[in-house]
């Protein structure tokens, strides 16, 4: 604040505060006097900060010696800045920025550091007020002097606080970037199978913030244009932790499943062989809420086994039609996984078990569709007819036609196995027009 010039008083005991020169001289005098006892000032400020902050009082992560050194440096620079004195250790912001960076690295919350600055500023003002009240001639303009000095002190503290907070936030961003880089590197080490080293596995678990032993699966999702970048936000909304990274044109993620509802080693009842409700829930979320085409590995307990799980998830994804939005678990696609890697074997299986059916031309699509539905629903003609919207006798006639063409009995378990395997081999044999239905089609529940 500013004041109108005042007339000198008799005796000229001091220069009126209204004079800029007088105000500057008083600031210099105050700062010089207090600097002479800066160690005592630091002791007082440190005691006050520790008395009002459990974080600083605990000596962890900031020891008393650490607090004392940084507090002294800040007070020294603040007094030099306030008094317009020549700096003895760099510009006034250096100490504040050094404090912000150090406290960010130590993990001290920014609000706690700002509170310490306010406590230190309060102590500094108390000491200045004590000096002002003791000076000669103070009765002439004591109130104006104290108001002006208080304004100057808090302006200085505010500038220091802003500089400190700016550096704190910058340091936080840099730390976060380094942590993210480390987290990604360790995640890649897991997927590359380099976590057999216990130290790597332990570091990866710590970086990702999950246990080294728990319930995990690896999911590989195609980067479908209609799907979100990766399923993490959707899974998080369903209470499932996951971590994802782009990898070879796809997204690979580790998903932590909720705790098992049934004892380990005892699969819970569920459709299509899902291990338990948690695994089924993951499939449903991926299918219904993400739109991503995704393959899921078998469950594993050691985080270090993620590399092998990645390969199985990738093999599962390769069995799914591109951009289908379908998700499937490895254990539900075992036959397809085996066949997808050997086109020559897939072709031979189709030729041996369904070759004559494929040669029928116009009948082929109806025969193959009927056979697939009939096999998928317990060889029940009634159930197949219901799903295909036709008469039960139509189903029986078509199955009889297939048996006639292939020379195999529809009552034979071996024939049924051969037909089922051949149907699954069709997409990999390059012999069929009709695509294989998605893994969720014709489910046993009738949906």
matplotlib code that plots the C-alpha trace (Angstrom):
import matplotlib.pyplot as plt

x = [0.0, 1.1, 0.8, 0.8, 4.1, 4.1, 6.0, 9.1, 8.6, 10.8, 14.0, 14.0, 14.2, 13.3, 12.3, 8.5, 7.3, 5.5, 8.8, 9.9, 13.4, 12.4, 10.4, 13.3, 15.8, 13.5, 13.2, 16.9, 17.5, 14.9, 16.3, 19.9, 19.0, 17.1, 19.7, 22.2, 20.1, 18.9, 19.8, 17.6, 14.8, 15.2, 14.9, 11.7, 10.2, 11.1, 9.6, 6.4, 6.1, 6.7, 4.2, 1.5, 2.2, 2.2, 4.1, 7.1, 6.9, 7.3, 10.8, 9.7, 10.3, 11.6, 14.0, 14.4, 17.9, 16.5, 13.7, 16.1, 18.5, 15.8, 13.9, 17.1, 17.8, 14.3, 14.3, 17.7, 16.6, 13.3, 15.0, 17.4, 14.6, 12.4, 15.2, 16.5, 19.9, 22.4, 21.7, 24.3, 23.2, 21.3, 18.0, 15.2, 13.3, 16.1, 15.5, 11.7, 12.1, 14.7, 12.2, 9.3, 11.4, 12.8, 9.4, 7.8, 10.6, 10.0, 6.3, 5.2, 1.7, 1.8, -0.8, 1.5, 4.5, 2.3, 1.2, 4.8, 5.5, 2.6, 3.8, 7.3, 5.9, 3.9, 7.1, 9.0, 6.3, 6.3, 10.0, 9.7, 6.9, 9.1, 11.9, 9.4, 8.0, 11.5, 12.7, 13.2, 10.2, 7.8, 5.0, 4.7, 3.5, 3.5, 0.2, 1.2, 4.6, 3.4, 0.7, 3.2, 5.8, 3.1, 2.0, 5.6, 6.3, 3.2, 3.8, 7.3, 5.9, 3.3, 5.9, 8.0, 4.9, 4.0, 7.5, 7.7, 4.3, 5.2, 8.4, 6.6, 4.1, 6.8, 8.8, 5.6, 5.1, 8.7, 8.5, 5.2, 6.8, 9.8, 7.4, 5.3, 8.4, 9.6, 6.1, 5.9, 9.4, 8.6, 5.2, 7.0, 9.5, 6.6, 5.1, 8.5, 8.9, 11.9, 10.3, 11.7, 14.2, 12.5, 13.9, 12.2, 8.9, 9.0, 9.9, 7.1, 4.5, 5.6, 5.6, 2.1, 0.8, -0.5, 0.6, 3.2, 0.7, -3.0, -5.6, -4.5, -5.3, -3.7, -6.0, -5.0, -7.4, -7.4, -7.4, -10.8, -11.9, -15.3, -13.8, -12.3, -8.5, -8.3, -10.7, -9.1, -11.8, -14.6, -13.0, -12.2, -15.9, -16.7, -14.1, -11.4, -7.8, -6.0, -2.9, -2.6, -0.1, -0.1, 1.9, 2.4, -0.8, -2.9, -3.5, -2.1, -3.3, -3.0, -6.3, -6.6, -9.7, -11.7, -11.3, -12.6, -16.0, -15.2, -12.1, -9.0, -9.0, -12.8, -14.3, -17.6, -20.5, -20.9, -21.7, -19.0, -16.5, -15.9, -13.8, -16.0, -18.3, -15.3, -14.0, -17.5, -17.9, -14.7, -15.9, -19.3, -17.7, -15.4, -18.2, -21.0, -19.3, -16.1, -16.8, -13.2, -12.2, -10.2, -8.5, -8.1, -5.5, -6.1, -5.9, -2.4, -1.3, 2.3, 2.7, 5.9, 3.9, 2.4, 4.7, 3.4, -0.2, 0.4, 1.2, -1.9, -4.1, -2.6, -3.4, -7.0, -7.4, -6.1, -9.1, -11.7, -13.1, -11.5, -13.4, -16.2, -16.3, -16.1, -14.2, -13.2, -11.2, -8.4, -10.0, -13.1, -11.2, -8.8, -9.7, -9.5, -6.2, -4.8, -6.2, -5.4, -1.7, -1.8, -3.8, -2.7, -4.1, -7.3, -7.9, -7.4, -9.8, -12.5, -11.9, -12.1, -15.1, -17.2, -15.7, -18.9, -21.1, -19.0, -19.4, -23.3, -23.4, -26.8, -27.4, -24.1, -25.1, -28.3, -26.6, -23.6, -25.7, -28.1, -25.2, -23.5, -26.6, -27.5, -24.1, -23.9, -27.2, -26.7, -27.7, -31.3, -33.4, -36.2, -33.8, -32.1, -35.5, -36.5, -33.4, -33.5, -37.2, -38.0, -39.7, -38.0, -38.3, -36.4, -33.5, -33.6, -33.7, -30.7, -28.7, -29.6, -28.5, -25.1, -24.7, -25.5, -23.0, -20.2, -20.9, -21.0, -23.8, -25.2, -25.4, -21.7, -19.7, -16.6, -18.6, -20.0, -16.5, -15.2, -18.0, -17.5, -13.8, -14.3, -16.7, -14.2, -11.5, -13.5, -12.2, -8.6, -8.9, -9.8, -12.6, -15.8, -18.0, -20.0, -18.1, -17.9, -20.4, -19.1, -18.2, -21.3, -23.8, -26.3, -25.5, -27.0, -29.2, -31.0, -29.9]
y = [0.0, 3.7, 6.7, 10.5, 12.2, 13.4, 16.4, 15.6, 15.6, 17.7, 16.1, 14.0, 10.7, 8.7, 9.1, 9.0, 5.7, 7.6, 8.3, 5.5, 6.0, 5.7, 2.6, 1.0, 2.0, 0.5, -2.7, -2.9, -2.2, -4.8, -7.4, -6.8, -6.9, -10.2, -11.8, -11.4, -14.0, -16.1, -19.3, -18.4, -17.4, -20.8, -22.7, -20.8, -21.4, -25.1, -25.6, -23.9, -25.9, -29.2, -28.3, -27.8, -30.6, -34.3, -34.9, -32.8, -33.8, -37.5, -37.1, -39.1, -38.4, -35.0, -35.1, -32.1, -31.4, -31.4, -29.1, -26.8, -26.5, -25.7, -23.4, -21.4, -21.1, -19.9, -17.4, -16.1, -15.5, -14.0, -11.5, -10.5, -10.1, -8.2, -5.9, -5.3, -6.7, -8.3, -12.0, -14.3, -17.5, -16.9, -15.2, -15.3, -18.0, -20.5, -21.6, -21.8, -23.9, -26.2, -26.7, -27.5, -30.1, -31.8, -32.1, -33.5, -36.1, -37.0, -37.3, -34.6, -33.3, -29.8, -28.6, -29.6, -27.7, -24.6, -24.8, -24.8, -21.7, -20.0, -21.0, -19.8, -16.5, -16.0, -16.5, -14.1, -11.5, -12.0, -11.4, -8.3, -6.9, -7.4, -5.4, -2.7, -2.2, -1.9, 0.7, 4.4, 6.7, 3.9, 5.8, 8.3, 5.9, 2.4, 1.2, 2.4, 0.9, -2.4, -2.6, -1.7, -4.2, -6.9, -6.3, -6.6, -9.8, -11.6, -10.4, -11.9, -15.2, -15.4, -15.0, -17.7, -20.0, -19.6, -20.3, -23.3, -24.7, -24.2, -26.2, -28.8, -29.5, -29.6, -32.0, -34.1, -34.3, -35.3, -37.9, -39.3, -39.5, -41.4, -43.7, -44.3, -45.1, -47.5, -49.0, -49.6, -51.0, -53.5, -54.4, -55.1, -57.3, -59.3, -59.8, -60.7, -63.4, -61.7, -61.9, -65.3, -63.2, -62.7, -59.2, -58.3, -59.8, -58.0, -54.7, -55.1, -55.9, -52.8, -50.6, -51.8, -51.7, -55.2, -58.4, -60.8, -63.6, -63.2, -64.1, -62.8, -63.2, -61.6, -60.1, -59.2, -56.9, -55.9, -52.2, -52.2, -48.8, -49.1, -50.1, -47.7, -47.4, -50.1, -51.5, -50.2, -47.5, -50.0, -52.7, -50.2, -49.2, -52.9, -53.2, -54.9, -53.6, -53.7, -52.3, -52.0, -51.0, -51.0, -53.9, -55.0, -53.3, -54.6, -53.8, -56.2, -56.0, -57.8, -58.0, -58.8, -60.9, -60.6, -63.2, -66.6, -67.6, -71.3, -73.1, -73.2, -76.2, -76.6, -74.9, -73.2, -74.2, -72.0, -72.0, -72.7, -73.8, -70.4, -71.1, -69.0, -66.0, -63.6, -65.0, -65.0, -61.4, -60.4, -62.1, -60.4, -56.9, -57.3, -58.5, -56.2, -53.0, -52.6, -53.8, -55.1, -58.4, -60.0, -63.2, -64.1, -66.4, -69.0, -67.8, -67.7, -66.9, -65.7, -62.3, -63.6, -66.1, -63.2, -63.9, -67.4, -66.2, -63.5, -66.1, -68.1, -64.9, -64.1, -67.6, -67.2, -63.8, -65.4, -67.8, -65.0, -63.2, -59.8, -56.8, -59.1, -57.6, -61.1, -62.0, -65.6, -67.5, -69.8, -72.8, -72.3, -72.3, -75.2, -77.0, -73.7, -72.8, -76.2, -76.0, -72.4, -73.2, -76.0, -75.2, -78.4, -80.6, -78.4, -79.0, -82.8, -83.0, -81.1, -83.3, -86.6, -85.8, -83.3, -83.4, -84.9, -82.3, -79.4, -80.8, -80.7, -77.1, -75.6, -77.9, -77.1, -74.0, -75.5, -78.8, -77.2, -74.8, -77.5, -79.8, -77.1, -76.2, -79.9, -80.7, -77.6, -78.5, -82.0, -83.6, -82.7, -82.4, -80.6, -77.9, -77.4, -77.1, -74.4, -72.4, -72.8, -72.1, -75.3, -78.6, -81.3, -83.7, -81.2, -81.4, -85.2, -85.3, -83.0, -85.0, -88.2, -86.7, -85.8, -89.3, -90.7, -88.4, -89.1, -92.8, -92.3, -93.0, -90.0, -92.2, -92.8, -90.8, -90.9, -89.6, -86.7, -85.9, -85.9, -83.6, -81.2, -81.0, -80.5, -77.7, -75.9, -76.5, -74.9, -71.3, -72.5, -74.9, -72.3, -74.6, -73.1, -70.2, -70.2, -68.4, -70.0, -68.4, -66.3, -68.0, -66.6, -67.8, -70.6, -70.6, -73.4, -70.9, -70.2, -66.6]
z = [0.0, -0.4, 1.8, 1.3, 2.2, 5.8, 7.2, 9.2, 12.9, 15.2, 16.1, 12.9, 14.7, 11.6, 7.9, 7.4, 5.9, 3.1, 1.4, -1.0, 0.1, 3.7, 3.1, 1.3, 4.0, 6.7, 4.8, 4.4, 8.0, 9.1, 6.8, 7.9, 11.5, 11.2, 9.0, 11.8, 13.8, 10.8, 12.6, 15.6, 13.2, 11.4, 14.7, 15.5, 12.1, 12.1, 15.6, 14.5, 11.3, 13.1, 15.8, 13.2, 10.7, 11.5, 8.2, 9.2, 12.8, 11.9, 10.4, 7.4, 4.6, 5.7, 8.6, 11.0, 9.6, 6.0, 7.0, 8.9, 6.0, 3.4, 5.7, 6.5, 2.8, 2.0, 4.9, 3.9, 0.2, 1.3, 3.6, 0.9, -1.6, 0.9, 1.9, -1.6, -0.6, -2.9, -3.2, -1.7, -3.4, -6.7, -7.4, -4.9, -6.8, -6.7, -3.1, -3.6, -6.8, -5.1, -2.3, -4.6, -6.6, -3.5, -1.8, -4.9, -5.2, -1.5, -2.1, 0.4, -0.6, -2.1, 0.4, 3.2, 1.7, 1.1, 4.7, 5.8, 3.7, 5.4, 8.9, 8.0, 6.7, 9.9, 12.0, 9.8, 10.3, 14.0, 14.2, 12.0, 14.2, 17.3, 15.6, 14.5, 18.0, 19.4, 16.9, 17.8, 16.9, 16.3, 18.1, 15.2, 12.5, 14.1, 12.5, 9.0, 9.3, 10.4, 7.7, 5.0, 6.3, 6.6, 3.1, 1.9, 3.8, 2.5, -1.1, -0.8, 0.7, -2.0, -4.8, -3.2, -2.8, -6.5, -7.6, -5.3, -6.4, -10.1, -9.7, -7.6, -10.3, -13.0, -10.9, -10.4, -14.2, -14.7, -12.0, -13.4, -16.8, -15.4, -13.5, -16.5, -18.6, -16.0, -15.6, -19.4, -19.6, -16.8, -18.4, -21.6, -19.7, -18.4, -21.8, -23.3, -20.8, -19.1, -15.6, -14.7, -12.8, -9.4, -9.1, -12.4, -11.4, -8.0, -9.6, -12.2, -9.5, -7.5, -10.6, -11.7, -8.1, -8.0, -6.2, -7.8, -7.0, -7.8, -10.5, -13.9, -17.5, -20.6, -23.2, -26.7, -28.5, -32.2, -32.8, -34.5, -35.8, -34.1, -30.7, -28.0, -28.0, -25.2, -22.7, -19.5, -18.6, -19.3, -17.2, -14.4, -14.3, -13.7, -10.8, -12.8, -12.7, -16.0, -17.7, -21.5, -24.2, -28.0, -29.3, -32.9, -34.2, -31.3, -27.6, -25.0, -21.5, -18.1, -16.3, -12.6, -11.9, -8.7, -6.0, -6.8, -5.4, -5.5, -4.0, -6.3, -8.6, -8.6, -11.7, -11.1, -13.2, -16.2, -19.9, -22.5, -19.9, -18.3, -15.2, -12.9, -12.8, -12.9, -16.1, -17.6, -16.5, -18.3, -21.5, -21.2, -20.6, -23.6, -25.9, -24.8, -23.7, -25.7, -29.2, -29.4, -31.0, -28.3, -27.3, -23.6, -22.1, -19.5, -15.9, -14.3, -10.7, -11.1, -12.8, -14.2, -16.4, -18.4, -21.4, -22.0, -21.4, -24.1, -26.7, -25.9, -26.0, -29.4, -30.7, -29.5, -31.3, -34.5, -34.5, -34.4, -37.5, -38.0, -36.8, -35.5, -32.0, -30.6, -27.5, -26.6, -24.0, -25.1, -23.4, -25.5, -28.7, -28.3, -31.5, -33.5, -32.0, -33.0, -36.5, -37.3, -37.1, -39.7, -42.8, -44.5, -41.6, -41.5, -45.2, -44.8, -41.9, -43.9, -47.0, -45.1, -43.0, -45.0, -48.6, -50.2, -48.4, -49.8, -53.3, -53.2, -54.4, -53.6, -50.6, -48.9, -46.9, -45.4, -44.6, -42.9, -40.9, -39.8, -38.8, -36.8, -34.8, -34.3, -32.9, -30.8, -29.1, -28.0, -31.4, -30.6, -33.7, -31.8, -30.4, -33.8, -35.5, -33.0, -33.6, -37.4, -37.7, -39.5, -38.8, -36.8, -39.7, -41.9, -39.5, -39.4, -43.2, -43.5, -41.0, -42.8, -46.0, -44.5, -43.2, -46.6, -48.4, -45.9, -45.4, -41.6, -39.1, -37.3, -34.2, -34.2, -31.7, -33.9, -36.8, -34.7, -33.5, -37.1, -38.3, -35.4, -36.0, -39.7, -39.1, -36.9, -39.5, -42.4, -41.8, -41.9, -44.9, -47.5, -48.8, -47.5, -48.5, -45.2, -42.4, -39.0, -36.6, -33.7, -30.5, -28.8, -31.4, -30.7, -27.0, -24.9, -23.1, -26.4, -26.8]

ax = plt.figure().add_subplot(projection="3d")
ax.plot(x, y, z, "-o")
ax.set_aspect("equal")
plt.show()
